[in-house]
Amino acid sequence: MMDRRAPASTRAVLVDEALASYDMENWVDRISVMQYTILGRTGLKVSVAGLGCGGFSRLGRGTGRSEAEAVALVCQAHDLGVNLFDTAAAYGTESVVGRAIKSVPRESVVIATKALVPPGESRSAADRAVQSLDDSLRQLGTDYIDIFQLHGVAPGAYDEARDIIAPALLREREKGKIRFLGVTEFVDPEHEMVRRAVEDGVWDTVMVAFHMLHQNASAKVFPLTMANRIGTLLMFVVRNIFSKPERLAAALRERTASGELPRRLADAPNPLGFLIHERGARTIAEAAYRFVRHEPGVDVVLFGTGDPQHLRENVAALLAPPLPLADRQTLTKLFGHLIGVGLDT
Ligand SMILES: NC(=O)c1ccc[n+]([C@@H]2O[C@H](COP(=O)([O-])OP(=O)(O)OC[C@H]3O[C@@H](n4cnc5c(N)ncnc54)[C@H](OP(=O)(O)O)[C@@H]3O)[C@@H](O)[C@H]2O)c1
């Protein structure tokens, strides 16, 4: 098993050890065997693949699919061994998750949801967060939330989150409504908010943006979460940038214009084509999920989809070996210095 406390300098070696333990010929056939990990100090046993119930897909509700199809998608994920579901009051999918989990033992799933507490409304932020918690319990049809998170906390809102909202939520925790408390980033390219949160002893989990063209969490966040035993959930791994070729092309044009990337990347018809080969990935989305999954310090990779075929592919990608070493080295050399690419909301 990989040593999660290892310093960054030994990461490449550790990822290669993980690679050596895979049966490279047969991994595709083993997608039914979910892998689980312990989510930091929560001690919760969670699947390494977590179903994101928000993003642009919102389980398909954002792309025109019915509520019944969305419920079926959650059940499909559960059948494949996914036990962590990340939703939010703002997504409008809590009731979908609630309907889907009715048919399974409550303790077999880890439900993460979130309260959005924008500043500037008349009632206190703490009251609004507690009201949101009570609404979430109703929407989900459950007595408790496993991980209750504050949603998209900007660095400037962090003091209020820690000093006013968290104490109120911890009182609700004493009543049994919450098991663990978490916080999620807003667009925060330097991870300012999370880097403070992991040291404060209040939050059990953090949700962080990390992907092939925005890699700085590996140096700025994961060493801190590992040292403090904070569980990590990844967001933005594919998003638009790796699911819509025109969005990737636009991001590369922007960063070549600013001199951060070689010009040839903006002109290439398939700029990440080097990742697609027999020993590598079959699609860019697969490469994106495999790239992040084996990073030391990453616990759960959230994937958002409304498409049953994508769901199967994404679970398979997250259970697949790391990308080949040469591909990982190329991604780090080409893009390791970029910050804040593709964080669209
Ligand atoms: N601040 C926050 O708290 C915050 C912010 C962002 C996200 N999140 C959480 O993180 C989760 C993941 O969000 P994300 O939007 O960043 O998800 P993602 O998994 O990075 O990307 C999802 C997008 O990629 C498409 N896609 C998924 N699998 C694909 C595949 N195999 N091939 C091609 N396209 C594919 C999806 O469309 P299809 O429906 O067509 O598959 C969707 O548009 C969210 O659901 C949410 O739970 C939290």
The ligand as an SDF file (V2000), in Angstrom:
LIG
                    3D

 48 52  0  0  0  0  0  0  0  0999 V2000
  -17.4900   24.3130   -5.0910 N   0  0  0  0  0  0  0  0  0  0  0  0
  -18.0540   23.1210   -5.0830 C   0  0  0  0  0  0  0  0  0  0  0  0
  -18.5270   22.6980   -4.0600 O   0  0  0  0  0  0  0  0  0  0  0  0
  -18.0700   22.2790   -6.3180 C   0  0  0  0  0  0  0  0  0  0  0  0
  -17.7510   22.8350   -7.5670 C   0  0  0  0  0  0  0  0  0  0  0  0
  -17.7280   21.9960   -8.6700 C   0  0  0  0  0  0  0  0  0  0  0  0
  -18.0370   20.6460   -8.5340 C   0  0  0  0  0  0  0  0  0  0  0  0
  -18.3620   20.1420   -7.3100 N   0  0  0  0  0  0  0  0  0  0  0  0
  -18.6800   18.6950   -7.1190 C   0  0  0  0  0  0  0  0  0  0  0  0
  -17.8040   17.9500   -7.9310 O   0  0  0  0  0  0  0  0  0  0  0  0
  -18.5750   17.1110   -8.7940 C   0  0  0  0  0  0  0  0  0  0  0  0
  -17.8540   16.9220  -10.0840 C   0  0  0  0  0  0  0  0  0  0  0  0
  -18.0400   18.1300  -10.8250 O   0  0  0  0  0  0  0  0  0  0  0  0
  -17.4440   18.4900  -12.1740 P   0  0  0  0  0  0  0  0  0  0  0  0
  -18.3730   19.3160  -12.9560 O   0  0  0  0  0  0  0  0  0  0  0  0
  -16.1640   19.1240  -11.8840 O   0  0  0  0  0  0  0  0  0  0  0  0
  -17.4360   17.0430  -12.8130 O   0  0  0  0  0  0  0  0  0  0  0  0
  -16.4450   16.3840  -13.7810 P   0  0  0  0  0  0  0  0  0  0  0  0
  -16.5810   14.9430  -13.5090 O   0  0  0  0  0  0  0  0  0  0  0  0
  -15.1070   17.0030  -13.6820 O   0  0  0  0  0  0  0  0  0  0  0  0
  -17.0490   16.7630  -15.2360 O   0  0  0  0  0  0  0  0  0  0  0  0
  -18.3180   16.5160  -15.5760 C   0  0  0  0  0  0  0  0  0  0  0  0
  -18.5860   16.9590  -17.0330 C   0  0  0  0  0  0  0  0  0  0  0  0
  -17.9010   16.1250  -17.9380 O   0  0  0  0  0  0  0  0  0  0  0  0
  -18.8330   15.3390  -18.7110 C   0  0  0  0  0  0  0  0  0  0  0  0
  -18.3450   13.9660  -18.6500 N   0  0  0  0  0  0  0  0  0  0  0  0
  -18.3270   13.1560  -17.5730 C   0  0  0  0  0  0  0  0  0  0  0  0
  -17.7950   11.9600  -17.9060 N   0  0  0  0  0  0  0  0  0  0  0  0
  -17.4680   12.0250  -19.2140 C   0  0  0  0  0  0  0  0  0  0  0  0
  -16.8870   11.0910  -20.1060 C   0  0  0  0  0  0  0  0  0  0  0  0
  -16.5290    9.8560  -19.7280 N   0  0  0  0  0  0  0  0  0  0  0  0
  -16.6810   11.4880  -21.3830 N   0  0  0  0  0  0  0  0  0  0  0  0
  -17.0260   12.7310  -21.7830 C   0  0  0  0  0  0  0  0  0  0  0  0
  -17.5980   13.6450  -20.9800 N   0  0  0  0  0  0  0  0  0  0  0  0
  -17.8140   13.2970  -19.6890 C   0  0  0  0  0  0  0  0  0  0  0  0
  -20.1680   15.4790  -18.0330 C   0  0  0  0  0  0  0  0  0  0  0  0
  -21.2170   15.4680  -18.9970 O   0  0  0  0  0  0  0  0  0  0  0  0
  -22.1820   14.1640  -19.1740 P   0  0  0  0  0  0  0  0  0  0  0  0
  -23.3540   14.3730  -18.3090 O   0  0  0  0  0  0  0  0  0  0  0  0
  -22.5040   14.2020  -20.6410 O   0  0  0  0  0  0  0  0  0  0  0  0
  -21.3970   12.9540  -18.8030 O   0  0  0  0  0  0  0  0  0  0  0  0
  -20.0340   16.8530  -17.3650 C   0  0  0  0  0  0  0  0  0  0  0  0
  -20.3610   17.8890  -18.2670 O   0  0  0  0  0  0  0  0  0  0  0  0
  -19.9140   17.8410   -8.9290 C   0  0  0  0  0  0  0  0  0  0  0  0
  -20.9340   17.0110   -9.3520 O   0  0  0  0  0  0  0  0  0  0  0  0
  -20.0910   18.3250   -7.5210 C   0  0  0  0  0  0  0  0  0  0  0  0
  -20.5660   17.2650   -6.7440 O   0  0  0  0  0  0  0  0  0  0  0  0
  -18.3750   20.9380   -6.2130 C   0  0  0  0  0  0  0  0  0  0  0  0
  1  2  1  0
  2  3  2  0
  2  4  1  0
  4  5  1  0
  4 48  2  0
  5  6  2  0
  6  7  1  0
  7  8  2  0
  8  9  1  0
  8 48  1  0
  9 10  1  0
  9 46  1  0
 10 11  1  0
 11 12  1  0
 11 44  1  0
 12 13  1  0
 13 14  1  0
 14 15  2  0
 14 16  1  0
 14 17  1  0
 17 18  1  0
 18 19  2  0
 18 20  1  0
 18 21  1  0
 21 22  1  0
 22 23  1  0
 23 24  1  0
 23 42  1  0
 24 25  1  0
 25 26  1  0
 25 36  1  0
 26 27  1  0
 26 35  1  0
 27 28  2  0
 28 29  1  0
 29 30  1  0
 29 35  2  0
 30 31  1  0
 30 32  2  0
 32 33  1  0
 33 34  2  0
 34 35  1  0
 36 37  1  0
 36 42  1  0
 37 38  1  0
 38 39  2  0
 38 40  1  0
 38 41  1  0
 42 43  1  0
 44 45  1  0
 44 46  1  0
 46 47  1  0
M  CHG  2   8   1  16  -1
M  END
$$$$
